[in-house]
Amino acid sequence: MPLFKRLQEAGSDVIIWHITEEEQYFIEQSGLISNKIHLKKRLEFLSSRYCLKLLLPHIELSDIAKDNEGKPYLLSHDVHFSISHSYPYVAVAVHHKKALGVDIQTLQDKILRLQPKFLGTAEMALCNNDIRHITAAWCCKEAMYKKYALGGLDFREHMPITRLALEESGQGNAVIHFNKDDARYLQELYIETGDDYAVALTL
């Protein structure tokens, strides 16, 4: 399908794409190919690059590189971006002045049993065993991780969520108090949920 949703929050420009196209469409539009074995992974890779090009039409996709922590960046442009995919969705966010992180996940029942791995007791109380809230919480922590690209993080210990609010509209916000060694940040995040996905963006 065409563009699924476009968001603009706090200087960030975000595209959320629902993949329904054939692989050839993204190959033709992006000029790239992928050597990944699984079709879904190739579609995620190609569609995310296509969305980045929609947001930044002046760039060359061949200029994308990764740092030592695996965070992508552009070799010849001073612009920040973040990419996330959870088939059949892709989220790409850009900001021209500051680092950012975005994460998207489809809603799945299995996150109920996984939540103790990344949420503390107080955080689980905030989520109230609700799949939408738990998935949004995971997205928030992943987005935070992508923004700061620090290794050796414990999602429970170093990134506690102290606020997580979702409205009936599906929009919401969260606050994370990041604390690891000498690095301490208070990070606000924008949240949006749909029928079968949640997405979080650092502000």
Backbone as a printed PyTorch tensor [residue, N CA C, xyz], in Angstrom:
tensor([[[  0.8480,  -1.1810,   0.0000],
         [  0.0000,   0.0000,   0.0000],
         [  0.8860,   1.2340,   0.0000]],

        [[  0.3310,   2.4210,  -0.2850],
         [  1.1330,   3.6380,  -0.1940],
         [  1.4510,   3.9670,   1.2680]],

        [[  1.9730,   5.1500,   1.4950],
         [  2.3500,   5.5980,   2.8250],
         [  1.2390,   5.3170,   3.8260]],

        [[  1.5720,   4.6150,   4.9080],
         [  0.5820,   4.2480,   5.9200],
         [  0.3070,   5.4140,   6.8550]],

        [[  1.3650,   6.0340,   7.3660],
         [  1.1840,   7.1640,   8.2780],
         [  2.4630,   7.9890,   8.3240]],

        [[  2.2830,   9.3160,   8.4550],
         [  3.4280,  10.2110,   8.6140],
         [  3.1920,  11.0700,   9.8440]],

        [[  4.1730,  11.1190,  10.7230],
         [  4.0750,  11.8670,  11.9650],
         [  5.1520,  12.9350,  12.0130]],

        [[  4.8400,  14.0370,  12.6720],
         [  5.8300,  15.0750,  12.9320],
         [  5.7240,  15.4590,  14.3960]],

        [[  6.7660,  15.1240,  15.1580],
         [  6.7730,  15.3520,  16.5950],
         [  8.1000,  15.9590,  17.0230]],

        [[  8.0360,  17.1390,  17.6410],
         [  9.2170,  17.7780,  18.2510],
         [ 10.4030,  17.8560,  17.2950]],

        [[ 10.1400,  18.2290,  16.0530],
         [ 11.2130,  18.3760,  15.0790],
         [ 11.5770,  17.1090,  14.3410]],

        [[ 10.9880,  15.9940,  14.7290],
         [ 11.2370,  14.7210,  14.0490],
         [ 10.1930,  14.4900,  12.9690]],

        [[ 10.6250,  13.8840,  11.8840],
         [  9.7340,  13.5090,  10.7870],
         [  9.7530,  11.9870,  10.6980]],

        [[  8.5740,  11.3780,  10.7790],
         [  8.4870,   9.9220,  10.8980],
         [  7.5480,   9.3520,   9.8440]],

        [[  7.9810,   8.2730,   9.2210],
         [  7.1240,   7.5090,   8.3230],
         [  6.8880,   6.1290,   8.9240]],

        [[  5.6220,   5.7280,   8.9540],
         [  5.2580,   4.3480,   9.2830],
         [  4.6890,   3.7350,   8.0170]],

        [[  5.2620,   2.6240,   7.5900],
         [  4.8710,   1.9770,   6.3380],
         [  4.3640,   0.5680,   6.6160]],

        [[  3.2610,   0.2260,   5.9900],
         [  2.7220,  -1.1360,   6.0640],
         [  3.0930,  -1.8440,   4.7630]],

        [[  3.9310,  -2.8710,   4.8610],
         [  4.4520,  -3.5460,   3.6670],
         [  3.3990,  -4.4740,   3.0750]],

        [[  2.9710,  -4.1510,   1.8700],
         [  2.1080,  -5.0600,   1.1050],
         [  2.6660,  -5.2650,  -0.3000]],

        [[  3.7110,  -4.5120,  -0.6380],
         [  4.2840,  -4.5510,  -1.9760],
         [  5.1770,  -5.7730,  -2.1710]],

        [[  5.3900,  -6.1120,  -3.4170],
         [  6.3540,  -7.1540,  -3.7630],
         [  7.7770,  -6.6030,  -3.6030]],

        [[  8.7260,  -7.4930,  -3.4330],
         [ 10.1210,  -7.0980,  -3.2630],
         [ 10.6100,  -6.2510,  -4.4320]],

        [[ 10.1940,  -6.5780,  -5.6440],
         [ 10.6690,  -5.8770,  -6.8280],
         [ 10.3260,  -4.3940,  -6.7910]],

        [[  9.1950,  -4.0580,  -6.1760],
         [  8.7960,  -2.6530,  -6.0830],
         [  9.8750,  -1.8440,  -5.3560]],

        [[ 10.3260,  -2.3400,  -4.2160],
         [ 11.3170,  -1.6050,  -3.4320],
         [ 12.6890,  -1.6250,  -4.0930]],

        [[ 13.0080,  -2.6910,  -4.8030],
         [ 14.2670,  -2.7340,  -5.5530],
         [ 14.2810,  -1.6310,  -6.6050]],

        [[ 13.1750,  -1.4980,  -7.3200],
         [ 13.0940,  -0.4790,  -8.3660],
         [ 13.0890,   0.9300,  -7.7820]],

        [[ 12.4090,   1.1130,  -6.6640],
         [ 12.2920,   2.4480,  -6.0790],
         [ 13.5650,   2.8960,  -5.3650]],

        [[ 14.2750,   1.9520,  -4.7530],
         [ 15.4590,   2.3170,  -3.9670],
         [ 16.7640,   2.1580,  -4.7330]],

        [[ 16.7480,   1.3160,  -5.7680],
         [ 17.9780,   1.0230,  -6.4860],
         [ 18.9020,   0.0900,  -5.7290]],

        [[ 18.3750,  -0.5450,  -4.6810],
         [ 19.1710,  -1.4500,  -3.8620],
         [ 18.7000,  -2.8860,  -4.0300]],

        [[ 19.5500,  -3.8140,  -3.6370],
         [ 19.1500,  -5.2040,  -3.5020],
         [ 19.6140,  -5.6740,  -2.1260]],

        [[ 19.0300,  -6.7520,  -1.6470],
         [ 19.4040,  -7.2900,  -0.3470],
         [ 19.8200,  -8.7420,  -0.5000]],

        [[ 20.8770,  -9.1250,   0.2110],
         [ 21.3390, -10.5140,   0.1650],
         [ 20.8590, -11.3310,   1.3640]],

        [[ 19.9080, -10.7820,   2.0990],
         [ 19.3610, -11.5160,   3.2390],
         [ 18.5980, -12.7430,   2.7430]],

        [[ 18.6480, -13.8180,   3.5120],
         [ 18.0800, -15.0880,   3.0700],
         [ 16.5580, -15.0520,   3.0520]],

        [[ 15.9530, -14.5370,   4.1110],
         [ 14.4990, -14.6030,   4.2520],
         [ 13.8230, -13.4090,   3.5780]],

        [[ 12.7450, -13.6790,   2.8790],
         [ 12.0290, -12.6420,   2.1340],
         [ 11.5670, -11.5110,   3.0440]],

        [[ 11.0210, -11.8310,   4.2140],
         [ 10.5320, -10.7810,   5.1070],
         [ 11.6620,  -9.8440,   5.5200]],

        [[ 12.8420, -10.3980,   5.7700],
         [ 13.9840,  -9.5630,   6.1500],
         [ 14.4240,  -8.6760,   4.9880]],

        [[ 14.3630,  -9.2050,   3.7790],
         [ 14.7100,  -8.3890,   2.6070],
         [ 13.6990,  -7.2600,   2.4400]],

        [[ 12.4320,  -7.5690,   2.6340],
         [ 11.3990,  -6.5430,   2.5080],
         [ 11.5620,  -5.4690,   3.5810]],

        [[ 11.8940,  -5.8750,   4.7940],
         [ 12.1210,  -4.8980,   5.8600],
         [ 13.2950,  -3.9890,   5.5100]],

        [[ 14.3800,  -4.5790,   5.0610],
         [ 15.5740,  -3.8060,   4.7030],
         [ 15.2720,  -2.8290,   3.5710]],

        [[ 14.7040,  -3.3290,   2.4980],
         [ 14.4770,  -2.4940,   1.3130],
         [ 13.4370,  -1.4160,   1.5690]],

        [[ 12.3550,  -1.7580,   2.2500],
         [ 11.3020,  -0.7700,   2.5000],
         [ 11.7820,   0.3190,   3.4490]],

        [[ 12.6140,  -0.0310,   4.4240],
         [ 13.1210,   0.9850,   5.3480],
         [ 14.0270,   1.9760,   4.6230]],

        [[ 14.8440,   1.4880,   3.7130],
         [ 15.7020,   2.3970,   2.9310],
         [ 14.8720,   3.2660,   1.9930]],

        [[ 13.8380,   2.6890,   1.4380],
         [ 12.9380,   3.4570,   0.5790],
         [ 12.2810,   4.5850,   1.3750]],

        [[ 11.8200,   4.2800,   2.5970],
         [ 11.1880,   5.3020,   3.4300],
         [ 12.1830,   6.3900,   3.8240]],

        [[ 13.4260,   5.9990,   4.1010],
         [ 14.4460,   6.9950,   4.4190],
         [ 14.6620,   7.9350,   3.2410]],

        [[ 14.6380,   7.3960,   2.0500],
         [ 14.8010,   8.2170,   0.8450],
         [ 13.6120,   9.1530,   0.6550]],

        [[ 12.4230,   8.7230,   1.0400],
         [ 11.2570,   9.6060,   0.9770],
         [ 11.4280,  10.7990,   1.9140]],

        [[ 12.0030,  10.5490,   3.0800],
         [ 12.2100,  11.6160,   4.0490],
         [ 13.3910,  12.5050,   3.6880]],

        [[ 14.4170,  11.9080,   3.0790],
         [ 15.6430,  12.6350,   2.7220],
         [ 15.9730,  12.3790,   1.2570]],

        [[ 15.2330,  12.9930,   0.3390],
         [ 15.4130,  12.6800,  -1.0850],
         [ 16.7760,  13.0550,  -1.6480]],

        [[ 17.5250,  13.9110,  -0.9480],
         [ 18.8220,  14.3650,  -1.4640],
         [ 19.9640,  13.4020,  -1.1430]],

        [[ 19.7330,  12.3970,  -0.3200],
         [ 20.8340,  11.5180,   0.0860],
         [ 21.0380,  10.3750,  -0.9040]],

        [[ 22.2040,   9.7590,  -0.8100],
         [ 22.4800,   8.5170,  -1.5190],
         [ 22.4160,   7.3760,  -0.5020]],

        [[ 21.5920,   6.3870,  -0.7710],
         [ 21.4340,   5.2880,   0.1750],
         [ 22.7260,   4.5050,   0.3760]],

        [[ 23.6180,   4.5830,  -0.5780],
         [ 24.9150,   3.9100,  -0.4430],
         [ 25.7950,   4.5830,   0.6030]],

        [[ 25.3910,   5.7730,   1.0770],
         [ 26.1540,   6.4890,   2.0980],
         [ 25.8550,   6.0050,   3.5120]],

        [[ 24.9470,   5.0520,   3.6800],
         [ 24.6170,   4.5530,   5.0140],
         [ 25.7210,   3.6260,   5.5180]],

        [[ 26.2110,   3.9130,   6.7140],
         [ 27.2060,   3.0620,   7.3740],
         [ 26.7350,   2.7960,   8.8030]],

        [[ 27.4690,   1.9450,   9.5250],
         [ 27.1290,   1.6410,  10.9140],
         [ 28.3490,   1.8500,  11.8020]],

        [[ 28.0920,   2.3670,  13.0220],
         [ 29.1860,   2.5520,  13.9680],
         [ 29.4590,   1.2460,  14.7200]],

        [[ 30.3300,   1.3070,  15.7120],
         [ 30.7370,   0.0980,  16.4330],
         [ 29.6050,  -0.5530,  17.2120]],

        [[ 28.5740,   0.2240,  17.5340],
         [ 27.4210,  -0.3180,  18.2540],
         [ 26.3060,  -0.7380,  17.3000]],

        [[ 26.5720,  -0.6360,  15.9900],
         [ 25.5720,  -1.0310,  15.0090],
         [ 24.5600,   0.0430,  14.6770]],

        [[ 24.8010,   1.2720,  15.1390],
         [ 23.8790,   2.3710,  14.8650],
         [ 24.1520,   2.9390,  13.4790]],

        [[ 23.1330,   3.0160,  12.6170],
         [ 23.3610,   3.5300,  11.2630],
         [ 23.5370,   5.0460,  11.2390]],

        [[ 24.3420,   5.5070,  10.3100],
         [ 24.5180,   6.9400,  10.1160],
         [ 24.8710,   7.1900,   8.6590]],

        [[ 24.8190,   8.4620,   8.2540],
         [ 25.1250,   8.8490,   6.8830],
         [ 26.5400,   9.4030,   6.8030]],

        [[ 27.3070,   8.9030,   5.8620],
         [ 28.7070,   9.2970,   5.7390],
         [ 28.8750,  10.7550,   5.3470]],

        [[ 28.0160,  11.2630,   4.4880],
         [ 28.2480,  12.5840,   3.9000],
         [ 27.1880,  13.6180,   4.2620]],

        [[ 26.3600,  13.3310,   5.2730],
         [ 25.3210,  14.2890,   5.6630],
         [ 25.2210,  14.3440,   7.1800]],

        [[ 25.0790,  15.5450,   7.7080],
         [ 24.9520,  15.7340,   9.1460],
         [ 23.4720,  15.7410,   9.5170]],

        [[ 22.8380,  14.5980,   9.3980],
         [ 21.4310,  14.4430,   9.7510],
         [ 21.2880,  13.1280,  10.5010]],

        [[ 20.4110,  13.1210,  11.4780],
         [ 20.2320,  11.9390,  12.3180],
         [ 19.0040,  11.1540,  11.8640]],

        [[ 19.1010,   9.8380,  11.9460],
         [ 17.9380,   9.0180,  11.5970],
         [ 17.9450,   7.7260,  12.3990]],

        [[ 16.7840,   7.1140,  12.4600],
         [ 16.6250,   5.8450,  13.1650],
         [ 15.6440,   4.9860,  12.3810]],

        [[ 15.8930,   3.6800,  12.3660],
         [ 15.0910,   2.7390,  11.5850],
         [ 14.6290,   1.5940,  12.4810]],

        [[ 13.3910,   1.1740,  12.2930],
         [ 12.8810,   0.0080,  13.0140],
         [ 11.9300,  -0.7520,  12.1050]],

        [[ 11.8810,  -2.0710,  12.2760],
         [ 10.9140,  -2.8520,  11.5070],
         [ 10.4380,  -4.0590,  12.3000]],

        [[  9.1820,  -4.3510,  12.1280],
         [  8.5420,  -5.5250,  12.7160],
         [  7.4770,  -5.9360,  11.7070]],

        [[  7.8510,  -6.8540,  10.8460],
         [  7.0210,  -7.1900,   9.6890],
         [  5.5640,  -7.3990,  10.0970]],

        [[  4.6280,  -6.7530,   9.3620],
         [  4.7760,  -6.0460,   8.0930],
         [  4.9220,  -4.5220,   8.2200]],

        [[  5.4300,  -4.0400,   9.3580],
         [  5.5550,  -2.6000,   9.5430],
         [  7.0160,  -2.1590,   9.5640]],

        [[  7.2190,  -0.9310,   9.0950],
         [  8.5250,  -0.2810,   9.1450],
         [  8.3120,   1.1380,   9.6620]],

        [[  9.2100,   1.5980,  10.5210],
         [  9.1850,   2.9830,  10.9830],
         [ 10.5600,   3.5970,  10.7560]],

        [[ 10.5750,   4.7890,  10.1730],
         [ 11.8240,   5.5140,   9.9260],
         [ 11.6290,   6.9470,  10.4100]],

        [[ 12.5780,   7.4470,  11.2020],
         [ 12.4910,   8.7980,  11.7470],
         [ 13.7730,   9.5600,  11.4540]],

        [[ 13.6440,  10.8510,  11.1650],
         [ 14.8190,  11.6970,  10.9340],
         [ 14.6950,  12.9780,  11.7510]],

        [[ 15.8410,  13.5240,  12.1150],
         [ 15.9090,  14.8180,  12.7890],
         [ 17.1760,  15.5060,  12.3030]],

        [[ 17.0760,  16.7850,  11.9890],
         [ 18.2090,  17.4980,  11.4010],
         [ 19.1500,  18.1020,  12.4410]],

        [[ 18.7870,  18.0170,  13.7290],
         [ 19.6290,  18.6660,  14.7330],
         [ 20.1010,  17.7490,  15.8570]],

        [[ 19.3610,  16.6980,  16.1580],
         [ 19.7550,  15.8820,  17.3110],
         [ 19.5000,  14.4010,  17.0620]],

        [[ 20.2200,  13.5740,  17.8280],
         [ 20.0410,  12.1250,  17.7370],
         [ 18.6410,  11.7440,  18.2050]],

        [[ 18.1500,  10.6420,  17.6860],
         [ 16.8140,  10.1890,  18.0460],
         [ 16.7460,   8.6750,  17.9090]],

        [[ 15.6820,   8.1210,  18.4390],
         [ 15.4510,   6.6880,  18.3180],
         [ 13.9830,   6.4180,  18.0810]],

        [[ 13.6940,   5.4500,  17.2250],
         [ 12.3160,   5.0370,  16.9800],
         [ 12.2670,   3.5200,  17.0360]],

        [[ 11.1500,   2.9900,  17.5070],
         [ 10.9790,   1.5350,  17.5010],
         [  9.5150,   1.2030,  17.2660]],

        [[  9.2880,   0.1820,  16.4570],
         [  7.9390,  -0.2880,  16.1690],
         [  7.8860,  -1.7930,  16.3900]],

        [[  6.7810,  -2.2620,  16.9470],
         [  6.5880,  -3.6860,  17.1930],
         [  5.1320,  -4.0450,  16.9290]],

        [[  4.9200,  -5.2180,  16.3590],
         [  3.5540,  -5.7280,  16.2540],
         [  3.1150,  -6.2460,  17.6190]],

        [[  1.8160,  -6.2090,  17.8590],
         [  1.2620,  -6.6820,  19.1280],
         [  1.1600,  -8.2020,  19.1010]],

        [[  1.8040,  -8.8460,  20.0590],
         [  1.8000, -10.3050,  20.1310],
         [  1.6300, -10.7610,  21.5800]],

        [[  0.8550, -11.8310,  21.7650],
         [  0.5680, -12.3300,  23.1120],
         [  1.8220, -12.7300,  23.8790]],

        [[  2.8560, -13.1630,  23.1730],
         [  4.0480, -13.6810,  23.8520],
         [  4.7390, -12.6470,  24.7180]],

        [[  4.4510, -11.3660,  24.4890],
         [  5.1190, -10.3350,  25.2860],
         [  4.6630, -10.3830,  26.7380]],

        [[  3.4940, -10.9830,  26.9940],
         [  3.0060, -11.1100,  28.3680],
         [  3.9700, -11.9270,  29.2250]],

        [[  4.4910, -13.0000,  28.6800],
         [  5.4120, -13.8350,  29.4580],
         [  6.8440, -13.2980,  29.4320]],

        [[  7.1340, -12.4290,  28.4720],
         [  8.4830, -11.8710,  28.3610],
         [  8.6790, -10.6140,  29.2030]],

        [[  7.6040,  -9.9860,  29.6520],
         [  7.7240,  -8.6820,  30.3070],
         [  8.6500,  -8.6680,  31.5280]],

        [[  8.7350,  -9.7340,  32.3430],
         [  9.6630,  -9.6600,  33.4830],
         [ 11.1240,  -9.5330,  33.0720]],

        [[ 11.4390,  -9.8500,  31.8330],
         [ 12.8210,  -9.7520,  31.3670],
         [ 13.2620,  -8.3030,  31.1540]],

        [[ 12.2940,  -7.3940,  30.9030],
         [ 12.6820,  -6.0100,  30.6240],
         [ 11.9240,  -4.9720,  31.4450]],

        [[ 10.9700,  -5.4050,  32.2750],
         [ 10.2160,  -4.4880,  33.1190],
         [ 10.3790,  -4.8630,  34.5860]],

        [[ 10.5640,  -3.8420,  35.4220],
         [ 10.5830,  -4.0560,  36.8570],
         [  9.1660,  -4.1150,  37.4110]],

        [[  9.0630,  -4.3300,  38.7100],
         [  7.7510,  -4.4820,  39.3490],
         [  6.8840,  -3.2430,  39.1650]],

        [[  7.4600,  -2.0610,  39.3890],
         [  6.6900,  -0.8210,  39.2540],
         [  6.2560,  -0.5970,  37.8060]],

        [[  7.1130,  -0.9540,  36.8660],
         [  6.7740,  -0.7950,  35.4490],
         [  5.6480,  -1.7470,  35.0470]],

        [[  5.6990,  -2.9750,  35.5420],
         [  4.6340,  -3.9260,  35.2240],
         [  3.3020,  -3.4550,  35.7950]],

        [[  3.3520,  -2.7750,  36.9360],
         [  2.1270,  -2.2110,  37.5000],
         [  1.5710,  -1.1190,  36.5900]],

        [[  2.4650,  -0.3100,  36.0020],
         [  2.0240,   0.7230,  35.0560],
         [  1.3280,   0.1020,  33.8490]],

        [[  1.8290,  -1.0360,  33.3990],
         [  1.3010,  -1.6870,  32.1920],
         [  0.0690,  -2.5380,  32.4680]],

        [[ -0.1130,  -2.9600,  33.7250],
         [ -1.3250,  -3.6660,  34.1440],
         [ -1.6240,  -4.8990,  33.2870]],

        [[ -0.5630,  -5.5890,  32.8840],
         [ -0.6970,  -6.8360,  32.1180],
         [ -1.4570,  -6.6580,  30.8010]],

        [[ -1.3750,  -5.4530,  30.2460],
         [ -2.0530,  -5.1370,  28.9830],
         [ -1.0430,  -5.2020,  27.8390]],

        [[ -1.3600,  -5.9720,  26.8140],
         [ -0.4200,  -6.1900,  25.7100],
         [ -0.0080,  -4.8770,  25.0540]],

        [[ -0.9670,  -3.9830,  24.8590],
         [ -0.6680,  -2.7100,  24.1900],
         [  0.3260,  -1.8810,  25.0150]],

        [[  0.0860,  -1.7970,  26.3170],
         [  0.9790,  -1.0270,  27.1800],
         [  2.3600,  -1.6740,  27.2820]],

        [[  2.3960,  -2.9910,  27.4110],
         [  3.6830,  -3.6880,  27.5380],
         [  4.5080,  -3.5220,  26.2640]],

        [[  3.8430,  -3.6480,  25.1160],
         [  4.5500,  -3.4790,  23.8410],
         [  5.0580,  -2.0530,  23.6920]],

        [[  4.2370,  -1.0830,  24.0950],
         [  4.6700,   0.3150,  24.0480],
         [  5.8820,   0.5340,  24.9500]],

        [[  5.8870,  -0.1020,  26.1140],
         [  7.0220,   0.0230,  27.0340],
         [  8.2950,  -0.5430,  26.4090]],

        [[  8.1730,  -1.6980,  25.7620],
         [  9.3300,  -2.2810,  25.0720],
         [  9.8290,  -1.3430,  23.9720]],

        [[  8.9120,  -0.7840,  23.2050],
         [  9.2910,   0.1520,  22.1380],
         [ 10.0290,   1.3610,  22.7090]],

        [[  9.5590,   1.8650,  23.8450],
         [ 10.2100,   3.0220,  24.4650],
         [ 11.6590,   2.7110,  24.8210]],

        [[ 11.8810,   1.5520,  25.3990],
         [ 13.2400,   1.1910,  25.8060],
         [ 14.1300,   0.9350,  24.5930]],

        [[ 13.5740,   0.3190,  23.5720],
         [ 14.3430,   0.0950,  22.3480],
         [ 14.6890,   1.4220,  21.6760]],

        [[ 13.7340,   2.3520,  21.6350],
         [ 13.9850,   3.6630,  21.0330],
         [ 15.0710,   4.4040,  21.8050]],

        [[ 15.0150,   4.3110,  23.1340],
         [ 16.0340,   4.9370,  23.9850],
         [ 17.4080,   4.3280,  23.7050]],

        [[ 17.4530,   3.0150,  23.6080],
         [ 18.7110,   2.3190,  23.3180],
         [ 19.2880,   2.7660,  21.9770]],

        [[ 18.4180,   2.8920,  20.9820],
         [ 18.8830,   3.2900,  19.6540],
         [ 19.4100,   4.7280,  19.6440]],

        [[ 18.7900,   5.5820,  20.4390],
         [ 19.2330,   6.9780,  20.4560],
         [ 20.6410,   7.1110,  21.0270]],

        [[ 20.9000,   6.4500,  22.1460],
         [ 22.1750,   6.6530,  22.8410],
         [ 23.2390,   5.6280,  22.4700]],

        [[ 22.8290,   4.5010,  21.9100],
         [ 23.7640,   3.4970,  21.3700],
         [ 24.8680,   3.1330,  22.3590]],

        [[ 24.4750,   2.8800,  23.5930],
         [ 25.4280,   2.4740,  24.6140],
         [ 25.3710,   0.9600,  24.7960]],

        [[ 26.5230,   0.3400,  24.9050],
         [ 26.5610,  -1.1070,  25.0700],
         [ 26.3770,  -1.5250,  26.5190]],

        [[ 26.1410,  -2.8040,  26.7390],
         [ 26.0590,  -3.3640,  28.0800],
         [ 24.8860,  -2.8920,  28.9020]],

        [[ 23.7610,  -2.6160,  28.2580],
         [ 22.6000,  -2.1010,  28.9790],
         [ 21.7190,  -3.2220,  29.5050]],

        [[ 21.2080,  -3.0240,  30.7000],
         [ 20.1700,  -3.8690,  31.2700],
         [ 18.8740,  -3.0700,  31.2160]],

        [[ 17.9200,  -3.5210,  30.4160],
         [ 16.7050,  -2.7410,  30.2020],
         [ 15.9140,  -2.5260,  31.4960]],

        [[ 15.9910,  -3.4540,  32.4270],
         [ 15.2880,  -3.2930,  33.7040],
         [ 16.0200,  -2.3110,  34.6160]],

        [[ 17.3200,  -2.4930,  34.7280],
         [ 18.0930,  -1.7200,  35.7050],
         [ 18.4170,  -0.3130,  35.2330]],

        [[ 18.7960,  -0.1650,  33.9760],
         [ 19.3280,   1.1140,  33.5000],
         [ 18.2900,   2.0230,  32.8510]],

        [[ 17.1210,   1.4900,  32.5110],
         [ 16.1270,   2.3040,  31.8030],
         [ 14.7330,   2.1470,  32.4060]],

        [[ 14.5520,   2.4960,  33.6720],
         [ 13.2170,   2.3750,  34.2660],
         [ 12.2380,   3.4120,  33.7050]],

        [[ 11.0530,   2.9550,  33.3800],
         [  9.9800,   3.8390,  32.9240],
         [  9.2160,   4.3290,  34.1440]],

        [[  9.1220,   5.6510,  34.3050],
         [  8.4170,   6.2150,  35.4550],
         [  7.0520,   6.7770,  35.0880]],

        [[  6.8120,   6.9200,  33.8020],
         [  5.4900,   7.3500,  33.3350],
         [  5.1840,   6.6390,  32.0310]],

        [[  3.9480,   6.1400,  31.9120],
         [  3.4850,   5.5360,  30.6660],
         [  1.9850,   5.7450,  30.5890]],

        [[  1.5620,   6.6050,  29.6790],
         [  0.1470,   6.9480,  29.5650],
         [ -0.3080,   6.7890,  28.1240]],

        [[ -1.3970,   6.0680,  27.9330],
         [ -2.0020,   5.8810,  26.6170],
         [ -3.4550,   6.3240,  26.6540]],

        [[ -3.8260,   7.1600,  25.6950],
         [ -5.2110,   7.6010,  25.5960],
         [ -6.0150,   6.6170,  24.7460]],

        [[ -7.3300,   6.7640,  24.7690],
         [ -8.1830,   5.8850,  23.9670],
         [ -7.8940,   6.0320,  22.4800]],

        [[ -7.3920,   7.1940,  22.0790],
         [ -7.0530,   7.4370,  20.6740],
         [ -5.8670,   6.5940,  20.2150]],

        [[ -5.1300,   6.0300,  21.1740],
         [ -3.9230,   5.2750,  20.8510],
         [ -2.6540,   6.0780,  21.0060]],

        [[ -2.7780,   7.3900,  21.2110],
         [ -1.6030,   8.2350,  21.4120],
         [ -1.2550,   8.3060,  22.8930]],

        [[  0.0110,   8.5530,  23.1740],
         [  0.4240,   8.6410,  24.5620],
         [  1.8390,   9.1360,  24.7090]],

        [[  2.3500,   9.0350,  25.9190],
         [  3.7080,   9.4880,  26.1930],
         [  4.2990,   8.6840,  27.3390]],

        [[  5.6020,   8.7660,  27.4560],
         [  6.3110,   8.0420,  28.5050],
         [  7.5390,   8.8350,  28.9230]],

        [[  8.0460,   8.5020,  30.0970],
         [  9.2840,   9.0920,  30.6050],
         [ 10.1810,   7.9640,  31.0980]],

        [[ 11.4370,   7.9910,  30.6710],
         [ 12.4410,   7.0330,  31.1230],
         [ 13.5480,   7.7890,  31.8550]],

        [[ 13.9360,   7.2890,  33.0290],
         [ 15.0690,   7.8450,  33.7670],
         [ 16.2730,   6.9380,  33.5250]],

        [[ 17.0670,   7.2930,  32.5470],
         [ 18.2410,   6.4870,  32.1870],
         [ 19.3580,   6.7310,  33.1920]],

        [[ 19.9790,   5.6460,  33.6700],
         [ 21.0340,   5.7820,  34.6710],
         [ 22.0050,   4.6170,  34.5380]],

        [[ 23.1650,   4.8930,  33.9660],
         [ 24.2100,   3.8660,  33.8460],
         [ 25.5750,   4.5290,  33.9780]],

        [[ 26.3280,   4.0980,  34.9710],
         [ 27.6460,   4.6810,  35.2350],
         [ 27.5090,   6.1950,  35.3910]],

        [[ 28.2180,   6.9660,  34.5700],
         [ 28.1390,   8.4250,  34.6670],
         [ 27.0950,   9.0220,  33.7320]],

        [[ 26.4060,   8.1810,  32.9890],
         [ 25.4020,   8.6690,  32.0370],
         [ 24.0250,   8.6830,  32.7000]],

        [[ 23.4300,   9.8570,  32.7610],
         [ 22.1000,  10.0050,  33.3490],
         [ 21.2670,  10.9230,  32.4680]],

        [[ 20.1210,  10.4300,  32.0410],
         [ 19.2440,  11.2230,  31.1830],
         [ 17.7970,  11.0270,  31.6230]],

        [[ 17.0220,  12.0780,  31.4890],
         [ 15.5750,  11.9740,  31.6030],
         [ 15.0280,  12.1210,  30.1960]],

        [[ 14.4260,  11.0740,  29.6760],
         [ 14.0030,  11.0430,  28.2800],
         [ 12.4850,  10.9610,  28.1690]],

        [[ 11.9010,  11.9120,  27.4570],
         [ 10.4780,  11.8530,  27.1440],
         [ 10.2940,  11.1730,  25.7920]],

        [[  9.1970,  10.4510,  25.6470],
         [  8.9210,   9.7250,  24.4040],
         [  7.4700,   9.9010,  23.9930]],

        [[  7.2640,   9.9210,  22.7020],
         [  5.9200,   9.9180,  22.1230],
         [  5.5640,   8.4810,  21.7740]],

        [[  4.3240,   8.0960,  22.0440],
         [  3.8470,   6.7440,  21.7630],
         [  2.6090,   6.8260,  20.8780]],

        [[  2.5190,   5.8810,  19.9500],
         [  1.2820,   5.7310,  19.1840],
         [  1.0290,   4.2430,  18.9650]],

        [[ -0.2100,   3.8340,  19.1440],
         [ -0.5740,   2.4400,  18.9180],
         [ -1.7030,   2.3660,  17.8990]],

        [[ -1.6580,   1.3020,  17.0860],
         [ -2.7190,   1.0280,  16.1340],
         [ -3.4040,  -0.2750,  16.4890]],

        [[ -4.1430,  -0.8120,  15.5570],
         [ -4.8650,  -2.0550,  15.8220],
         [ -3.9290,  -3.2050,  16.1510]],

        [[ -2.7520,  -3.2250,  15.5260],
         [ -1.8620,  -4.3720,  15.7040],
         [ -0.3960,  -3.9860,  15.8430]],

        [[ -0.1150,  -2.7470,  16.2400],
         [  1.2770,  -2.3260,  16.4120],
         [  1.3760,  -1.2420,  17.4760]],

        [[  2.6000,  -1.0300,  17.9560],
         [  2.9270,   0.1060,  18.8150],
         [  4.2340,   0.6940,  18.3180]],

        [[  4.3520,   2.0170,  18.4280],
         [  5.5760,   2.6940,  18.0070],
         [  5.9250,   3.7440,  19.0510]],

        [[  7.2290,   3.9120,  19.3050],
         [  7.6970,   4.9220,  20.2500],
         [  8.8200,   5.7260,  19.6140]],

        [[  8.8530,   7.0230,  19.9580],
         [  9.8330,   7.9570,  19.3990],
         [ 10.3930,   8.8140,  20.5130]],

        [[ 11.7240,   8.9130,  20.5970],
         [ 12.3340,   9.8120,  21.5730],
         [ 12.0820,  11.2530,  21.1580]],

        [[ 11.8440,  12.1100,  22.1450],
         [ 11.5660,  13.5220,  21.8790],
         [ 12.7490,  14.3900,  22.2900]]])
